[in-house]
Amino acid sequence: MLKFKKNGNQFSTPYTCMRAVREGGIETKLSMLLMGFGNFVHKQKIKGLLYLAVEVAYIVFMAMSGVGCLKMLGSLGSAPQKEVWDEANQVYLYTQGDQSVLILLYGVATVLLTLVMVWAWRGALRSAFQAECLDKEGRHVNTFAEDMKSLLHENLHRLLMTPPMIFIFALTILPLIFMICMAFTNYSRIGNHLMLFDWVGLENFKTLFDANSILGSTFWSVLGWTIVWAFFATFSNYIFGMILAIVINRKDTRAKGFWRFCFVLSCAVPMFVSLLIMRTMLQPNGAVNVLLRNLGWIAQDASLPFFTDPTWARVTVIVVNIWVGVPYTLLQLTGVLQNIPGELYEAAKVDGANAIQTFFKITLPYMLYVTTPYLIVTFTGNVNNFNVIYLLSGGDPVTDLAATAGKTDLLVTWLYKLTIDKQYYNIGAVIGILTFIILAVGALLTYRNSKSYKEGEF
């Protein structure tokens, strides 16, 4: 006997696949082979035919190309492109060989499509079992029209979530898995593995972690600078933005709106425009060096090495990032400051607390409590801050010609150079995976140990 539990005015029961296999009738069990058979038997003919059509389409696809894609996925192709001399036309013809990139892409897509088919199969089995149970209990079995109407009411979430899930699978999950798979191949210009490449296992990871190799030493150097950059870029903006927000928000400060407008005005200018202008101004013959020469602060034949010296270049990009980033922090923290209860400051003043004690006991803890998620997001964004580095310094200066990265390159800009300029796609994929792991683990652990998470209602 089926047991029902009441949920409002409706009854619900867990129609699981396990129960369908154990308790379902012959029509439900046949639905494991012929999707929709159970629905068709229990007055849901259109729904049953749709499930059957999905199964037939999948079988036809697998028979025509899917099985071949899965077979080729193991070898990634073996027939190279060949050059053949055409005597009749006196020209060279090129035979079309295997393309490992397409084989890998189609193979991954076929695997994902198979997983979607498994999900659809489970849905068909549960639907058949539900129709059987309702029919045996003498309860109403929805028609196709009633199922469609339910998409506008109790099943509205399915109607709204299906299109985004399709795009997520096609535009996010598929490229992500494709990139992960690429990290385990030798897809690169090295050895001319651009048309045909093979699985190499963990060789790329070993190469990148080997500090004695050129790529390995470059990786550890770039990783160290990326962490240093992200730390200073995040907390310098936060500290200076906090100072400005506190000073402007003081009761004694006049024309608060004017001062906020002055600092926030830079937000109206596209960031890439500001960065390109700053890059031009800081060149050896740019406006800054010319002005310093005219003032006599530096020799006429000299210039400050903003982008030619490694230390100068790293300090320069941090300082310029403060200029473009502080206004956003100012806006964030201004809203936080204006929401701190004034009674806390009045009570602290009555207790004899000075300005420094008030700041460290009330203002700073409150701001950190509210803005900890913002700091984590900002730190993550700075690790992947492609625009500032690439548009300002281009990763320069390059002091080691054998290296593929400059002294201001981050992991993300180095990845760009490796893939676009050097065509080391396998190493670029490895760097992408490692960057994701570092950021995901770091952000998760930091947030779960923060006061915002522990005291929040999550």
Secondary structure as the mmCIF struct_conf table of DSSP 4:
data_model
#
loop_
_struct_conf.conf_type_id
_struct_conf.id
_struct_conf.beg_label_comp_id
_struct_conf.beg_label_asym_id
_struct_conf.beg_label_seq_id
_struct_conf.end_label_comp_id
_struct_conf.end_label_asym_id
_struct_conf.end_label_seq_id
STRN STRN1 LYS A 5 ASN A 7
TURN_TY1_P TURN_TY1_P1 GLY A 8 ASN A 9
STRN STRN2 GLN A 10 SER A 12
HELX_RH_AL_P HELX_RH_AL_P1 CYS A 17 GLU A 23
HELX_RH_AL_P HELX_RH_AL_P2 ILE A 26 LEU A 30
TURN_TY1_P TURN_TY1_P2 SER A 31 LEU A 33
BEND BEND1 LEU A 34 LEU A 34
TURN_TY1_P TURN_TY1_P3 MET A 35 GLY A 36
HELX_RH_AL_P HELX_RH_AL_P3 PHE A 37 VAL A 41
TURN_TY1_P TURN_TY1_P4 HIS A 42 LYS A 43
HELX_RH_AL_P HELX_RH_AL_P4 LYS A 45 PHE A 61
HELX_RH_PI_P HELX_RH_PI_P1 MET A 62 GLY A 66
HELX_RH_AL_P HELX_RH_AL_P5 VAL A 67 SER A 75
STRN STRN3 GLU A 83 ASP A 86
TURN_TY1_P TURN_TY1_P5 GLU A 87 GLN A 90
STRN STRN4 VAL A 91 TYR A 94
HELX_RH_AL_P HELX_RH_AL_P6 SER A 100 LYS A 136
TURN_TY1_P TURN_TY1_P6 GLU A 137 GLY A 138
HELX_LH_PP_P HELX_LH_PP_P1 ARG A 139 THR A 143
HELX_RH_AL_P HELX_RH_AL_P7 PHE A 144 SER A 150
TURN_TY1_P TURN_TY1_P7 LEU A 151 ASN A 155
HELX_RH_AL_P HELX_RH_AL_P8 LEU A 156 ILE A 168
HELX_RH_PI_P HELX_RH_PI_P2 PHE A 169 ILE A 173
HELX_RH_AL_P HELX_RH_AL_P9 LEU A 174 MET A 182
TURN_TY1_P TURN_TY1_P8 ALA A 183 PHE A 184
STRN STRN5 THR A 185 THR A 185
STRN STRN6 SER A 188 SER A 188
TURN_TY1_P TURN_TY1_P9 ARG A 189 ARG A 189
HELX_RH_3T_P HELX_RH_3T_P1 ILE A 190 ASN A 192
STRN STRN7 HIS A 193 HIS A 193
TURN_TY1_P TURN_TY1_P10 LEU A 194 LEU A 194
BEND BEND2 MET A 195 LEU A 196
STRN STRN8 TRP A 199 TRP A 199
TURN_TY1_P TURN_TY1_P11 GLY A 201 LEU A 202
HELX_RH_AL_P HELX_RH_AL_P10 GLU A 203 PHE A 209
TURN_TY1_P TURN_TY1_P12 ALA A 211 ASN A 212
BEND BEND3 SER A 213 SER A 213
HELX_RH_AL_P HELX_RH_AL_P11 ILE A 214 ASN A 249
BEND BEND4 ARG A 250 ARG A 250
TURN_TY1_P TURN_TY1_P13 LYS A 251 ASP A 252
HELX_RH_AL_P HELX_RH_AL_P12 LYS A 256 VAL A 264
HELX_RH_3T_P HELX_RH_3T_P2 LEU A 265 ALA A 268
BEND BEND5 VAL A 269 VAL A 269
HELX_RH_AL_P HELX_RH_AL_P13 MET A 271 MET A 281
TURN_TY1_P TURN_TY1_P14 LEU A 282 LEU A 282
BEND BEND6 GLN A 283 GLN A 283
TURN_TY1_P TURN_TY1_P15 PRO A 284 ASN A 285
BEND BEND7 GLY A 286 GLY A 286
HELX_RH_AL_P HELX_RH_AL_P14 ALA A 287 ASN A 294
TURN_TY1_P TURN_TY1_P16 LEU A 295 GLY A 296
BEND BEND8 TRP A 297 ILE A 298
TURN_TY1_P TURN_TY1_P17 GLN A 300 ASP A 301
TURN_TY1_P TURN_TY1_P18 PHE A 306 THR A 308
BEND BEND9 ASP A 309 ASP A 309
HELX_RH_AL_P HELX_RH_AL_P15 PRO A 310 LEU A 337
TURN_TY1_P TURN_TY1_P19 GLN A 338 ASN A 339
BEND BEND10 ILE A 340 ILE A 340
HELX_RH_AL_P HELX_RH_AL_P16 GLY A 342 VAL A 350
TURN_TY1_P TURN_TY1_P20 ASP A 351 GLY A 352
HELX_RH_AL_P HELX_RH_AL_P17 ALA A 355 THR A 358
HELX_RH_PI_P HELX_RH_PI_P3 PHE A 359 THR A 363
HELX_RH_AL_P HELX_RH_AL_P18 LEU A 364 VAL A 383
TURN_TY1_P TURN_TY1_P21 ASN A 384 ASN A 384
HELX_RH_AL_P HELX_RH_AL_P19 PHE A 386 LEU A 392
TURN_TY1_P TURN_TY1_P22 SER A 393 GLY A 395
TURN_TY1_P TURN_TY1_P23 LEU A 401 ALA A 402
BEND BEND11 ALA A 403 ALA A 405
TURN_TY1_P TURN_TY1_P24 LYS A 407 THR A 408
HELX_RH_AL_P HELX_RH_AL_P20 LEU A 411 TYR A 416
HELX_RH_PI_P HELX_RH_PI_P4 LYS A 417 ASP A 421
BEND BEND12 LYS A 422 LYS A 422
HELX_RH_AL_P HELX_RH_AL_P21 TYR A 425 ARG A 448
TURN_TY1_P TURN_TY1_P25 ASN A 449 ASN A 449
BEND BEND13 SER A 450 SER A 450
HELX_RH_AL_P HELX_RH_AL_P22 LYS A 451 LYS A 454
BEND BEND14 GLU A 455 GLY A 456
#
